[in-house]
Amino acid sequence: MRPKKIRWIKCEPGERCFRPLCKPLNKMKGVFLTLDEFEAIRLADLEGMRQVDAAKRLKISRPTFSRIVASARQKIGDALVNIKAIKIEGGCCRVIKKRRQYGKRKTGKSN
C-alpha cells in the first residue's frame, strides 16, 4: 500500500470532541473523524462545493475525495443513530496558511 498524500485543510476544528449529553460518559462509545474527513464534510456539506472543486482544494483526486466524504458521513451517521461521541483527530493534513496580500507600493513621487 502506498503512503497517503498530504491533504491541505483550511482550518482545524476548535472543538475536537462532541458528545451527547443524554448518555453517561462511562457508558459512551465513540467514533474518530480524521481532519481530512472533517474538512471534506465542511467543503461538501456546509459550503456546498462540488466534489471536483473540493478535491482540488484538498489537492487530492476526485475519487479520493469521494471516499473520504463517504467515510466521514458513515461515521457521523453511526454516531448520531447509535448515540456515540465524535472525536476529531489525526490524518495526514497540513493547514493552509493565509497569504498576505500586498498592495501597490507607494513611492511618494508624483508624476
Jmol script that loads the backbone (N, CA, C; Angstrom):
load data "model"
ATOM      1  N   MET A   1       0.843  -1.177   0.000  1.00  0.00           N
ATOM      2  CA  MET A   1       0.000   0.000   0.000  1.00  0.00           C
ATOM      3  C   MET A   1       0.889   1.241   0.000  1.00  0.00           C
ATOM      4  N   ARG A   2       0.597   2.174  -0.881  1.00  0.00           N
ATOM      5  CA  ARG A   2       1.429   3.374  -0.958  1.00  0.00           C
ATOM      6  C   ARG A   2       1.047   4.375   0.137  1.00  0.00           C
ATOM      7  N   PRO A   3       1.966   5.258   0.494  1.00  0.00           N
ATOM      8  CA  PRO A   3       1.670   6.232   1.549  1.00  0.00           C
ATOM      9  C   PRO A   3       0.605   7.230   1.110  1.00  0.00           C
ATOM     10  N   LYS A   4      -0.149   7.730   2.080  1.00  0.00           N
ATOM     11  CA  LYS A   4      -1.205   8.700   1.786  1.00  0.00           C
ATOM     12  C   LYS A   4      -0.606  10.047   1.427  1.00  0.00           C
ATOM     13  N   LYS A   5      -1.247  10.708   0.495  1.00  0.00           N
ATOM     14  CA  LYS A   5      -0.844  12.044   0.079  1.00  0.00           C
ATOM     15  C   LYS A   5      -1.303  13.051   1.133  1.00  0.00           C
ATOM     16  N   ILE A   6      -0.533  14.096   1.332  1.00  0.00           N
ATOM     17  CA  ILE A   6      -0.902  15.131   2.295  1.00  0.00           C
ATOM     18  C   ILE A   6      -2.139  15.866   1.794  1.00  0.00           C
ATOM     19  N   ARG A   7      -3.100  16.078   2.700  1.00  0.00           N
ATOM     20  CA  ARG A   7      -4.307  16.825   2.375  1.00  0.00           C
ATOM     21  C   ARG A   7      -4.177  18.219   2.984  1.00  0.00           C
ATOM     22  N   TRP A   8      -4.572  19.228   2.247  1.00  0.00           N
ATOM     23  CA  TRP A   8      -4.464  20.614   2.707  1.00  0.00           C
ATOM     24  C   TRP A   8      -5.823  21.080   3.197  1.00  0.00           C
ATOM     25  N   ILE A   9      -5.896  21.465   4.461  1.00  0.00           N
ATOM     26  CA  ILE A   9      -7.158  21.912   5.039  1.00  0.00           C
ATOM     27  C   ILE A   9      -7.082  23.394   5.373  1.00  0.00           C
ATOM     28  N   LYS A  10      -8.238  24.042   5.395  1.00  0.00           N
ATOM     29  CA  LYS A  10      -8.284  25.483   5.644  1.00  0.00           C
ATOM     30  C   LYS A  10      -8.095  25.794   7.124  1.00  0.00           C
ATOM     31  N   CYS A  11      -8.764  25.044   7.975  1.00  0.00           N
ATOM     32  CA  CYS A  11      -8.656  25.330   9.404  1.00  0.00           C
ATOM     33  C   CYS A  11      -8.890  24.063  10.203  1.00  0.00           C
ATOM     34  N   GLU A  12      -8.332  24.051  11.370  1.00  0.00           N
ATOM     35  CA  GLU A  12      -8.556  22.941  12.279  1.00  0.00           C
ATOM     36  C   GLU A  12      -9.804  23.237  13.102  1.00  0.00           C
ATOM     37  N   PRO A  13     -10.536  22.198  13.487  1.00  0.00           N
ATOM     38  CA  PRO A  13     -11.717  22.450  14.316  1.00  0.00           C
ATOM     39  C   PRO A  13     -11.307  22.960  15.691  1.00  0.00           C
ATOM     40  N   GLY A  14     -12.036  23.939  16.200  1.00  0.00           N
ATOM     41  CA  GLY A  14     -11.736  24.463  17.525  1.00  0.00           C
ATOM     42  C   GLY A  14     -12.028  23.430  18.598  1.00  0.00           C
ATOM     43  N   GLU A  15     -13.196  22.857  18.546  1.00  0.00           N
ATOM     44  CA  GLU A  15     -13.607  21.824  19.489  1.00  0.00           C
ATOM     45  C   GLU A  15     -13.332  20.491  18.830  1.00  0.00           C
ATOM     46  N   ARG A  16     -12.629  19.624  19.512  1.00  0.00           N
ATOM     47  CA  ARG A  16     -12.221  18.362  18.888  1.00  0.00           C
ATOM     48  C   ARG A  16     -13.061  17.174  19.302  1.00  0.00           C
ATOM     49  N   CYS A  17     -14.026  17.376  20.193  1.00  0.00           N
ATOM     50  CA  CYS A  17     -14.853  16.259  20.638  1.00  0.00           C
ATOM     51  C   CYS A  17     -16.281  16.739  20.856  1.00  0.00           C
ATOM     52  N   PHE A  18     -17.222  15.990  20.327  1.00  0.00           N
ATOM     53  CA  PHE A  18     -18.636  16.274  20.507  1.00  0.00           C
ATOM     54  C   PHE A  18     -19.275  15.029  21.086  1.00  0.00           C
ATOM     55  N   ARG A  19     -20.054  15.218  22.134  1.00  0.00           N
ATOM     56  CA  ARG A  19     -20.679  14.048  22.733  1.00  0.00           C
ATOM     57  C   ARG A  19     -22.098  14.356  23.159  1.00  0.00           C
ATOM     58  N   PRO A  20     -22.956  13.336  23.113  1.00  0.00           N
ATOM     59  CA  PRO A  20     -24.330  13.514  23.571  1.00  0.00           C
ATOM     60  C   PRO A  20     -24.352  13.703  25.090  1.00  0.00           C
ATOM     61  N   LEU A  21     -25.230  14.551  25.556  1.00  0.00           N
ATOM     62  CA  LEU A  21     -25.352  14.782  26.994  1.00  0.00           C
ATOM     63  C   LEU A  21     -26.298  13.784  27.651  1.00  0.00           C
ATOM     64  N   CYS A  22     -27.049  13.047  26.834  1.00  0.00           N
ATOM     65  CA  CYS A  22     -28.076  12.163  27.373  1.00  0.00           C
ATOM     66  C   CYS A  22     -27.551  10.788  27.802  1.00  0.00           C
ATOM     67  N   LYS A  23     -26.275  10.547  27.645  1.00  0.00           N
ATOM     68  CA  LYS A  23     -25.714   9.239  27.973  1.00  0.00           C
ATOM     69  C   LYS A  23     -24.511   9.433  28.895  1.00  0.00           C
ATOM     70  N   PRO A  24     -24.403   8.646  29.967  1.00  0.00           N
ATOM     71  CA  PRO A  24     -23.257   8.791  30.871  1.00  0.00           C
ATOM     72  C   PRO A  24     -21.926   8.549  30.153  1.00  0.00           C
ATOM     73  N   LEU A  25     -20.925   9.315  30.526  1.00  0.00           N
ATOM     74  CA  LEU A  25     -19.614   9.248  29.883  1.00  0.00           C
ATOM     75  C   LEU A  25     -18.987   7.857  29.972  1.00  0.00           C
ATOM     76  N   ASN A  26     -19.174   7.179  31.103  1.00  0.00           N
ATOM     77  CA  ASN A  26     -18.546   5.862  31.276  1.00  0.00           C
ATOM     78  C   ASN A  26     -19.207   4.776  30.419  1.00  0.00           C
ATOM     79  N   LYS A  27     -20.406   5.036  29.848  1.00  0.00           N
ATOM     80  CA  LYS A  27     -21.088   4.054  29.004  1.00  0.00           C
ATOM     81  C   LYS A  27     -21.053   4.432  27.523  1.00  0.00           C
ATOM     82  N   MET A  28     -20.339   5.516  27.214  1.00  0.00           N
ATOM     83  CA  MET A  28     -20.357   6.037  25.851  1.00  0.00           C
ATOM     84  C   MET A  28     -19.213   5.491  25.001  1.00  0.00           C
ATOM     85  N   LYS A  29     -19.561   5.102  23.797  1.00  0.00           N
ATOM     86  CA  LYS A  29     -18.572   4.724  22.797  1.00  0.00           C
ATOM     87  C   LYS A  29     -18.363   5.931  21.903  1.00  0.00           C
ATOM     88  N   GLY A  30     -17.385   5.856  21.020  1.00  0.00           N
ATOM     89  CA  GLY A  30     -17.132   6.989  20.142  1.00  0.00           C
ATOM     90  C   GLY A  30     -16.653   6.571  18.767  1.00  0.00           C
ATOM     91  N   VAL A  31     -16.677   7.532  17.861  1.00  0.00           N
ATOM     92  CA  VAL A  31     -16.114   7.353  16.530  1.00  0.00           C
ATOM     93  C   VAL A  31     -15.038   8.415  16.341  1.00  0.00           C
ATOM     94  N   PHE A  32     -14.049   8.105  15.525  1.00  0.00           N
ATOM     95  CA  PHE A  32     -12.955   9.029  15.262  1.00  0.00           C
ATOM     96  C   PHE A  32     -13.053   9.539  13.835  1.00  0.00           C
ATOM     97  N   LEU A  33     -13.109  10.853  13.700  1.00  0.00           N
ATOM     98  CA  LEU A  33     -13.167  11.526  12.410  1.00  0.00           C
ATOM     99  C   LEU A  33     -11.800  12.172  12.190  1.00  0.00           C
ATOM    100  N   THR A  34     -11.142  11.877  11.071  1.00  0.00           N
ATOM    101  CA  THR A  34      -9.838  12.478  10.806  1.00  0.00           C
ATOM    102  C   THR A  34     -10.028  13.925  10.343  1.00  0.00           C
ATOM    103  N   LEU A  35      -8.962  14.698  10.405  1.00  0.00           N
ATOM    104  CA  LEU A  35      -9.041  16.097   9.991  1.00  0.00           C
ATOM    105  C   LEU A  35      -9.426  16.236   8.519  1.00  0.00           C
ATOM    106  N   ASP A  36      -8.962  15.329   7.666  1.00  0.00           N
ATOM    107  CA  ASP A  36      -9.345  15.414   6.260  1.00  0.00           C
ATOM    108  C   ASP A  36     -10.818  15.057   6.058  1.00  0.00           C
ATOM    109  N   GLU A  37     -11.356  14.155   6.867  1.00  0.00           N
ATOM    110  CA  GLU A  37     -12.787  13.853   6.807  1.00  0.00           C
ATOM    111  C   GLU A  37     -13.605  15.057   7.280  1.00  0.00           C
ATOM    112  N   PHE A  38     -13.137  15.701   8.335  1.00  0.00           N
ATOM    113  CA  PHE A  38     -13.790  16.906   8.843  1.00  0.00           C
ATOM    114  C   PHE A  38     -13.823  17.987   7.763  1.00  0.00           C
ATOM    115  N   GLU A  39     -12.694  18.204   7.095  1.00  0.00           N
ATOM    116  CA  GLU A  39     -12.605  19.221   6.051  1.00  0.00           C
ATOM    117  C   GLU A  39     -13.476  18.851   4.849  1.00  0.00           C
ATOM    118  N   ALA A  40     -13.535  17.577   4.501  1.00  0.00           N
ATOM    119  CA  ALA A  40     -14.370  17.139   3.387  1.00  0.00           C
ATOM    120  C   ALA A  40     -15.846  17.415   3.668  1.00  0.00           C
ATOM    121  N   ILE A  41     -16.285  17.160   4.882  1.00  0.00           N
ATOM    122  CA  ILE A  41     -17.667  17.446   5.275  1.00  0.00           C
ATOM    123  C   ILE A  41     -17.918  18.955   5.231  1.00  0.00           C
ATOM    124  N   ARG A  42     -16.956  19.733   5.696  1.00  0.00           N
ATOM    125  CA  ARG A  42     -17.110  21.189   5.689  1.00  0.00           C
ATOM    126  C   ARG A  42     -17.270  21.700   4.260  1.00  0.00           C
ATOM    127  N   LEU A  43     -16.425  21.231   3.364  1.00  0.00           N
ATOM    128  CA  LEU A  43     -16.468  21.696   1.977  1.00  0.00           C
ATOM    129  C   LEU A  43     -17.716  21.208   1.234  1.00  0.00           C
ATOM    130  N   ALA A  44     -18.033  19.925   1.365  1.00  0.00           N
ATOM    131  CA  ALA A  44     -19.143  19.349   0.597  1.00  0.00           C
ATOM    132  C   ALA A  44     -20.505  19.723   1.173  1.00  0.00           C
ATOM    133  N   ASP A  45     -20.673  19.588   2.470  1.00  0.00           N
ATOM    134  CA  ASP A  45     -21.998  19.749   3.061  1.00  0.00           C
ATOM    135  C   ASP A  45     -22.263  21.160   3.585  1.00  0.00           C
ATOM    136  N   LEU A  46     -21.284  21.789   4.187  1.00  0.00           N
ATOM    137  CA  LEU A  46     -21.509  23.130   4.727  1.00  0.00           C
ATOM    138  C   LEU A  46     -21.391  24.192   3.641  1.00  0.00           C
ATOM    139  N   GLU A  47     -20.322  24.124   2.845  1.00  0.00           N
ATOM    140  CA  GLU A  47     -20.118  25.117   1.791  1.00  0.00           C
ATOM    141  C   GLU A  47     -20.790  24.736   0.471  1.00  0.00           C
ATOM    142  N   GLY A  48     -21.247  23.490   0.347  1.00  0.00           N
ATOM    143  CA  GLY A  48     -21.948  23.049  -0.853  1.00  0.00           C
ATOM    144  C   GLY A  48     -21.081  22.976  -2.098  1.00  0.00           C
ATOM    145  N   MET A  49     -19.792  22.748  -1.919  1.00  0.00           N
ATOM    146  CA  MET A  49     -18.886  22.660  -3.070  1.00  0.00           C
ATOM    147  C   MET A  49     -19.101  21.353  -3.830  1.00  0.00           C
ATOM    148  N   ARG A  50     -18.885  21.399  -5.140  1.00  0.00           N
ATOM    149  CA  ARG A  50     -18.890  20.179  -5.935  1.00  0.00           C
ATOM    150  C   ARG A  50     -17.647  19.372  -5.560  1.00  0.00           C
ATOM    151  N   GLN A  51     -17.751  18.047  -5.698  1.00  0.00           N
ATOM    152  CA  GLN A  51     -16.643  17.192  -5.298  1.00  0.00           C
ATOM    153  C   GLN A  51     -15.362  17.499  -6.050  1.00  0.00           C
ATOM    154  N   VAL A  52     -15.457  17.794  -7.330  1.00  0.00           N
ATOM    155  CA  VAL A  52     -14.253  18.069  -8.115  1.00  0.00           C
ATOM    156  C   VAL A  52     -13.542  19.329  -7.601  1.00  0.00           C
ATOM    157  N   ASP A  53     -14.313  20.353  -7.215  1.00  0.00           N
ATOM    158  CA  ASP A  53     -13.727  21.589  -6.699  1.00  0.00           C
ATOM    159  C   ASP A  53     -13.154  21.396  -5.295  1.00  0.00           C
ATOM    160  N   ALA A  54     -13.872  20.646  -4.476  1.00  0.00           N
ATOM    161  CA  ALA A  54     -13.387  20.366  -3.116  1.00  0.00           C
ATOM    162  C   ALA A  54     -12.108  19.529  -3.162  1.00  0.00           C
ATOM    163  N   ALA A  55     -12.051  18.576  -4.090  1.00  0.00           N
ATOM    164  CA  ALA A  55     -10.849  17.748  -4.240  1.00  0.00           C
ATOM    165  C   ALA A  55      -9.645  18.604  -4.619  1.00  0.00           C
ATOM    166  N   LYS A  56      -9.850  19.564  -5.504  1.00  0.00           N
ATOM    167  CA  LYS A  56      -8.760  20.470  -5.881  1.00  0.00           C
ATOM    168  C   LYS A  56      -8.289  21.269  -4.677  1.00  0.00           C
ATOM    169  N   ARG A  57      -9.231  21.709  -3.851  1.00  0.00           N
ATOM    170  CA  ARG A  57      -8.881  22.482  -2.667  1.00  0.00           C
ATOM    171  C   ARG A  57      -8.019  21.662  -1.704  1.00  0.00           C
ATOM    172  N   LEU A  58      -8.341  20.369  -1.567  1.00  0.00           N
ATOM    173  CA  LEU A  58      -7.556  19.482  -0.693  1.00  0.00           C
ATOM    174  C   LEU A  58      -6.298  18.949  -1.387  1.00  0.00           C
ATOM    175  N   LYS A  59      -6.181  19.220  -2.682  1.00  0.00           N
ATOM    176  CA  LYS A  59      -5.053  18.759  -3.501  1.00  0.00           C
ATOM    177  C   LYS A  59      -4.989  17.233  -3.576  1.00  0.00           C
ATOM    178  N   ILE A  60      -6.168  16.638  -3.819  1.00  0.00           N
ATOM    179  CA  ILE A  60      -6.291  15.187  -3.984  1.00  0.00           C
ATOM    180  C   ILE A  60      -7.180  14.929  -5.195  1.00  0.00           C
ATOM    181  N   SER A  61      -7.281  13.669  -5.608  1.00  0.00           N
ATOM    182  CA  SER A  61      -8.140  13.332  -6.747  1.00  0.00           C
ATOM    183  C   SER A  61      -9.609  13.337  -6.318  1.00  0.00           C
ATOM    184  N   ARG A  62     -10.494  13.458  -7.299  1.00  0.00           N
ATOM    185  CA  ARG A  62     -11.934  13.441  -7.008  1.00  0.00           C
ATOM    186  C   ARG A  62     -12.391  12.107  -6.434  1.00  0.00           C
ATOM    187  N   PRO A  63     -11.917  10.943  -6.963  1.00  0.00           N
ATOM    188  CA  PRO A  63     -12.315   9.674  -6.350  1.00  0.00           C
ATOM    189  C   PRO A  63     -11.853   9.546  -4.890  1.00  0.00           C
ATOM    190  N   THR A  64     -10.665  10.069  -4.580  1.00  0.00           N
ATOM    191  CA  THR A  64     -10.187  10.037  -3.197  1.00  0.00           C
ATOM    192  C   THR A  64     -11.079  10.902  -2.320  1.00  0.00           C
ATOM    193  N   PHE A  65     -11.454  12.083  -2.818  1.00  0.00           N
ATOM    194  CA  PHE A  65     -12.351  12.947  -2.044  1.00  0.00           C
ATOM    195  C   PHE A  65     -13.673  12.230  -1.785  1.00  0.00           C
ATOM    196  N   SER A  66     -14.190  11.556  -2.796  1.00  0.00           N
ATOM    197  CA  SER A  66     -15.452  10.830  -2.658  1.00  0.00           C
ATOM    198  C   SER A  66     -15.363   9.771  -1.556  1.00  0.00           C
ATOM    199  N   ARG A  67     -14.255   9.044  -1.516  1.00  0.00           N
ATOM    200  CA  ARG A  67     -14.070   8.025  -0.475  1.00  0.00           C
ATOM    201  C   ARG A  67     -13.976   8.666   0.913  1.00  0.00           C
ATOM    202  N   ILE A  68     -13.279   9.798   1.012  1.00  0.00           N
ATOM    203  CA  ILE A  68     -13.110  10.480   2.300  1.00  0.00           C
ATOM    204  C   ILE A  68     -14.459  10.978   2.822  1.00  0.00           C
ATOM    205  N   VAL A  69     -15.241  11.636   1.955  1.00  0.00           N
ATOM    206  CA  VAL A  69     -16.520  12.189   2.399  1.00  0.00           C
ATOM    207  C   VAL A  69     -17.518  11.060   2.724  1.00  0.00           C
ATOM    208  N   ALA A  70     -17.469   9.961   1.998  1.00  0.00           N
ATOM    209  CA  ALA A  70     -18.349   8.823   2.290  1.00  0.00           C
ATOM    210  C   ALA A  70     -18.006   8.214   3.645  1.00  0.00           C
ATOM    211  N   SER A  71     -16.720   8.094   3.933  1.00  0.00           N
ATOM    212  CA  SER A  71     -16.287   7.573   5.228  1.00  0.00           C
ATOM    213  C   SER A  71     -16.732   8.491   6.367  1.00  0.00           C
ATOM    214  N   ALA A  72     -16.576   9.794   6.163  1.00  0.00           N
ATOM    215  CA  ALA A  72     -16.979  10.769   7.188  1.00  0.00           C
ATOM    216  C   ALA A  72     -18.482  10.713   7.440  1.00  0.00           C
ATOM    217  N   ARG A  73     -19.265  10.655   6.380  1.00  0.00           N
ATOM    218  CA  ARG A  73     -20.721  10.605   6.540  1.00  0.00           C
ATOM    219  C   ARG A  73     -21.166   9.337   7.249  1.00  0.00           C
ATOM    220  N   GLN A  74     -20.505   8.202   6.954  1.00  0.00           N
ATOM    221  CA  GLN A  74     -20.840   6.947   7.616  1.00  0.00           C
ATOM    222  C   GLN A  74     -20.550   7.046   9.114  1.00  0.00           C
ATOM    223  N   LYS A  75     -19.413   7.627   9.468  1.00  0.00           N
ATOM    224  CA  LYS A  75     -19.038   7.768  10.884  1.00  0.00           C
ATOM    225  C   LYS A  75     -19.982   8.714  11.623  1.00  0.00           C
ATOM    226  N   ILE A  76     -20.341   9.829  10.994  1.00  0.00           N
ATOM    227  CA  ILE A  76     -21.252  10.788  11.623  1.00  0.00           C
ATOM    228  C   ILE A  76     -22.639  10.167  11.786  1.00  0.00           C
ATOM    229  N   GLY A  77     -23.101   9.454  10.771  1.00  0.00           N
ATOM    230  CA  GLY A  77     -24.389   8.760  10.868  1.00  0.00           C
ATOM    231  C   GLY A  77     -24.396   7.736  11.986  1.00  0.00           C
ATOM    232  N   ASP A  78     -23.320   6.964  12.110  1.00  0.00           N
ATOM    233  CA  ASP A  78     -23.186   5.977  13.178  1.00  0.00           C
ATOM    234  C   ASP A  78     -23.264   6.661  14.544  1.00  0.00           C
ATOM    235  N   ALA A  79     -22.567   7.778  14.684  1.00  0.00           N
ATOM    236  CA  ALA A  79     -22.560   8.488  15.961  1.00  0.00           C
ATOM    237  C   ALA A  79     -23.943   9.043  16.314  1.00  0.00           C
ATOM    238  N   LEU A  80     -24.635   9.616  15.341  1.00  0.00           N
ATOM    239  CA  LEU A  80     -25.958  10.185  15.607  1.00  0.00           C
ATOM    240  C   LEU A  80     -26.995   9.112  15.923  1.00  0.00           C
ATOM    241  N   VAL A  81     -27.014   8.049  15.143  1.00  0.00           N
ATOM    242  CA  VAL A  81     -28.019   6.999  15.312  1.00  0.00           C
ATOM    243  C   VAL A  81     -27.757   6.169  16.569  1.00  0.00           C
ATOM    244  N   ASN A  82     -26.498   5.883  16.841  1.00  0.00           N
ATOM    245  CA  ASN A  82     -26.155   4.997  17.961  1.00  0.00           C
ATOM    246  C   ASN A  82     -25.684   5.735  19.209  1.00  0.00           C
ATOM    247  N   ILE A  83     -25.920   7.022  19.268  1.00  0.00           N
ATOM    248  CA  ILE A  83     -25.602   7.876  20.422  1.00  0.00           C
ATOM    249  C   ILE A  83     -24.134   7.679  20.851  1.00  0.00           C
ATOM    250  N   LYS A  84     -23.234   8.078  19.965  1.00  0.00           N
ATOM    251  CA  LYS A  84     -21.794   7.973  20.220  1.00  0.00           C
ATOM    252  C   LYS A  84     -21.155   9.358  20.151  1.00  0.00           C
ATOM    253  N   ALA A  85     -20.017   9.482  20.818  1.00  0.00           N
ATOM    254  CA  ALA A  85     -19.241  10.720  20.738  1.00  0.00           C
ATOM    255  C   ALA A  85     -18.491  10.753  19.409  1.00  0.00           C
ATOM    256  N   ILE A  86     -18.168  11.960  18.956  1.00  0.00           N
ATOM    257  CA  ILE A  86     -17.360  12.135  17.750  1.00  0.00           C
ATOM    258  C   ILE A  86     -16.087  12.859  18.159  1.00  0.00           C
ATOM    259  N   LYS A  87     -14.950  12.219  17.935  1.00  0.00           N
ATOM    260  CA  LYS A  87     -13.661  12.829  18.234  1.00  0.00           C
ATOM    261  C   LYS A  87     -12.942  13.098  16.928  1.00  0.00           C
ATOM    262  N   ILE A  88     -12.429  14.323  16.779  1.00  0.00           N
ATOM    263  CA  ILE A  88     -11.751  14.723  15.545  1.00  0.00           C
ATOM    264  C   ILE A  88     -10.259  14.790  15.817  1.00  0.00           C
ATOM    265  N   GLU A  89      -9.494  13.962  15.095  1.00  0.00           N
ATOM    266  CA  GLU A  89      -8.044  13.952  15.285  1.00  0.00           C
ATOM    267  C   GLU A  89      -7.363  13.189  14.162  1.00  0.00           C
ATOM    268  N   GLY A  90      -6.093  13.478  13.992  1.00  0.00           N
ATOM    269  CA  GLY A  90      -5.257  12.703  13.088  1.00  0.00           C
ATOM    270  C   GLY A  90      -5.494  12.964  11.611  1.00  0.00           C
ATOM    271  N   GLY A  91      -4.927  12.109  10.811  1.00  0.00           N
ATOM    272  CA  GLY A  91      -4.979  12.273   9.364  1.00  0.00           C
ATOM    273  C   GLY A  91      -3.681  12.903   8.872  1.00  0.00           C
ATOM    274  N   CYS A  92      -3.462  12.820   7.590  1.00  0.00           N
ATOM    275  CA  CYS A  92      -2.229  13.359   7.005  1.00  0.00           C
ATOM    276  C   CYS A  92      -2.524  14.721   6.394  1.00  0.00           C
ATOM    277  N   CYS A  93      -2.659  15.722   7.257  1.00  0.00           N
ATOM    278  CA  CYS A  93      -3.100  17.048   6.815  1.00  0.00           C
ATOM    279  C   CYS A  93      -2.112  18.139   7.209  1.00  0.00           C
ATOM    280  N   ARG A  94      -2.155  19.193   6.421  1.00  0.00           N
ATOM    281  CA  ARG A  94      -1.438  20.421   6.744  1.00  0.00           C
ATOM    282  C   ARG A  94      -2.430  21.563   6.603  1.00  0.00           C
ATOM    283  N   VAL A  95      -2.291  22.562   7.459  1.00  0.00           N
ATOM    284  CA  VAL A  95      -3.194  23.710   7.419  1.00  0.00           C
ATOM    285  C   VAL A  95      -2.669  24.724   6.418  1.00  0.00           C
ATOM    286  N   ILE A  96      -3.566  25.198   5.542  1.00  0.00           N
ATOM    287  CA  ILE A  96      -3.215  26.240   4.576  1.00  0.00           C
ATOM    288  C   ILE A  96      -3.143  27.551   5.333  1.00  0.00           C
ATOM    289  N   LYS A  97      -2.012  28.196   5.253  1.00  0.00           N
ATOM    290  CA  LYS A  97      -1.872  29.497   5.906  1.00  0.00           C
ATOM    291  C   LYS A  97      -2.338  30.574   4.951  1.00  0.00           C
ATOM    292  N   LYS A  98      -3.008  31.571   5.505  1.00  0.00           N
ATOM    293  CA  LYS A  98      -3.483  32.675   4.668  1.00  0.00           C
ATOM    294  C   LYS A  98      -2.288  33.449   4.143  1.00  0.00           C
ATOM    295  N   ARG A  99      -2.369  33.770   2.870  1.00  0.00           N
ATOM    296  CA  ARG A  99      -1.306  34.564   2.256  1.00  0.00           C
ATOM    297  C   ARG A  99      -1.589  36.035   2.506  1.00  0.00           C
ATOM    298  N   ARG A 100      -0.546  36.757   2.759  1.00  0.00           N
ATOM    299  CA  ARG A 100      -0.695  38.198   2.919  1.00  0.00           C
ATOM    300  C   ARG A 100      -0.863  38.819   1.547  1.00  0.00           C
ATOM    301  N   GLN A 101      -1.772  39.745   1.458  1.00  0.00           N
ATOM    302  CA  GLN A 101      -1.969  40.423   0.189  1.00  0.00           C
ATOM    303  C   GLN A 101      -1.300  41.779   0.281  1.00  0.00           C
ATOM    304  N   TYR A 102      -0.479  42.032  -0.664  1.00  0.00           N
ATOM    305  CA  TYR A 102       0.255  43.286  -0.689  1.00  0.00           C
ATOM    306  C   TYR A 102      -0.307  44.180  -1.785  1.00  0.00           C
ATOM    307  N   GLY A 103      -0.510  45.439  -1.448  1.00  0.00           N
ATOM    308  CA  GLY A 103      -0.976  46.399  -2.437  1.00  0.00           C
ATOM    309  C   GLY A 103       0.210  46.993  -3.169  1.00  0.00           C
ATOM    310  N   LYS A 104      -0.090  47.882  -4.096  1.00  0.00           N
ATOM    311  CA  LYS A 104       0.996  48.552  -4.817  1.00  0.00           C
ATOM    312  C   LYS A 104       1.733  49.459  -3.843  1.00  0.00           C
ATOM    313  N   ARG A 105       3.000  49.449  -3.965  1.00  0.00           N
ATOM    314  CA  ARG A 105       3.839  50.229  -3.079  1.00  0.00           C
ATOM    315  C   ARG A 105       3.847  51.693  -3.521  1.00  0.00           C
ATOM    316  N   LYS A 106       3.646  52.564  -2.566  1.00  0.00           N
ATOM    317  CA  LYS A 106       3.678  53.991  -2.882  1.00  0.00           C
ATOM    318  C   LYS A 106       5.110  54.492  -2.790  1.00  0.00           C
ATOM    319  N   THR A 107       5.529  55.211  -3.784  1.00  0.00           N
ATOM    320  CA  THR A 107       6.918  55.694  -3.823  1.00  0.00           C
ATOM    321  C   THR A 107       7.039  57.112  -3.289  1.00  0.00           C
ATOM    322  N   GLY A 108       5.923  57.827  -3.193  1.00  0.00           N
ATOM    323  CA  GLY A 108       5.979  59.179  -2.715  1.00  0.00           C
ATOM    324  C   GLY A 108       6.283  60.182  -3.807  1.00  0.00           C
ATOM    325  N   LYS A 109       6.546  59.691  -4.989  1.00  0.00           N
ATOM    326  CA  LYS A 109       6.822  60.576  -6.127  1.00  0.00           C
ATOM    327  C   LYS A 109       5.534  60.865  -6.868  1.00  0.00           C
ATOM    328  N   SER A 110       5.368  62.065  -7.321  1.00  0.00           N
ATOM    329  CA  SER A 110       4.198  62.408  -8.131  1.00  0.00           C
ATOM    330  C   SER A 110       4.644  62.682  -9.557  1.00  0.00           C
ATOM    331  N   ASN A 111       3.869  62.253 -10.493  1.00  0.00           N
ATOM    332  CA  ASN A 111       4.210  62.428 -11.900  1.00  0.00           C
ATOM    333  C   ASN A 111       3.540  63.618 -12.478  1.00  0.00           C
TER     334      ASN A 111
END
end "model"
wireframe off; spacefill off
backbone 0.3
color backbone group
